[in-house]
């Protein structure tokens, strides 16, 4: 117990700074991850004039959803594990 007390007294500033930098790094990393996930979301809003046509999985891990709309064909790229949105 005395050894731990000596170490704490001798290195308290170091361990405090280390834990502060660790918490700061964790905060920055989690913030960047949240922004990255939010920016990766695509606009999956499909208008009511569109009907689901087909889907295709690409080599890069994305899925392309095809829709036939009144004003032409619309495509949306999403994760290959996500489901293509359907119009209700």
Buried (B, 14 or more C-beta within 10 A) or exposed (E): EEEEEEEEEEEEEEEEEEEEEEEEEEEEEEEEEEEEEEEEEEEEEBEEEBEBBEBEEEEEEBBBBBBEBEEEEBEBEBEBEEEBBEEE
